[in-house]
């Protein structure tokens, strides 16, 4: 029999062990010791239950990854079946396995034409890291070894490898880690709300193109290898560039003779509507990085898609007797690959991609409605990826001072109301609900978030900050 007194002490012990031993990702060590974690136990569809039995709606798909929602039984079945038959197969030494081969084929069919080759990783960070290694290898292969400089965007996020964290432009990923490296450069983000001509799409696009050209000129065109960007900047605060931006940057990269690496780790797999965000702009990058929605978080996996012309150049330059020294023990892991194949089936035959597009319209309407809230300065989104930006003054767009801890208070309030969203610093609340979300769940998410915003507005210090 289940004794709740035992459960309580068991949970207390678990929290204590977590505080004592587990280093959480992107978390202050001392902060974690003080606050502890919210320990999750199970999930079903859009819903998560914690160890105290508290049920909350997850409007962030875990970490923008569980695109198919929790508890998809068919995924569990294919994973169990693959583990029984063959839990592991290396891709080294001319071995392989059927799930990895079928998945590579399927991705090349889904991706923009010309990305005919796939290298599998364990997640997004090592996908970015792998893409950068291959780009370096490529320029050596074609006899341009001086082209080794990379340009990325302010507010970009490209993972937590030493390379990706340097391409990232978020202060806490650099501070104390001696990043960025001298070969990693950044240009201004196409951030319409904070852009002096943000109301004018063409001006925002033109300023990005001009900034890239200026940076390439400053470094020297013969030294720049690639431009690297997310189609919509996720961890920087869901920054949505104007339509046509990615296409314009693709054209600029071609004119400048540099490669384009598009990081679709968040935006891939229906998150913004189509299978890949590149598709909406008719863009084929030279490299595309994928993870998250690839397996919907049911197992770790990422991928680098490589353009045919890059692949051929590397292939032609490498002597056959000398293996190209890049690979992981778990590249193309058969269980992850089998899961990814089932996840892709759910997006397509399972109707999740079309449900995502349908419910995305309701999502956009809810976001737009929140614009009227006294705390909300901006709302933005595409597909099922969106954010609201909080300001203390809608006219000047001034934010809240750090000591008010708006982000921390909102996280607590939304949790209390029974919804998980992501608070970025003191300003932005991000949303990334799963593609299985139905209309009433979508309404519930916004009802709860609005309740949390209203409760924040009731706090005297927030109220007076708003008046100032
Ligand atoms: N690239 C982008 C755009 C991401 O958003 C992330 C993770 O959030 C990564 C790379 C890193 O992926 P991972 O955390 O799977 O290593």
Boltz pocket constraint, residues with backbone or C-beta under 6 A from the ligand:
constraints:
  - pocket:
      binder: B
      contacts: [[A, 63], [A, 122], [A, 123], [A, 124], [A, 125], [A, 126], [A, 128], [A, 157], [A, 158], [A, 159], [A, 160], [A, 230], [A, 234], [A, 235], [A, 263], [A, 264], [A, 265], [A, 266], [A, 291], [A, 292], [A, 302]]
      max_distance: 6.0
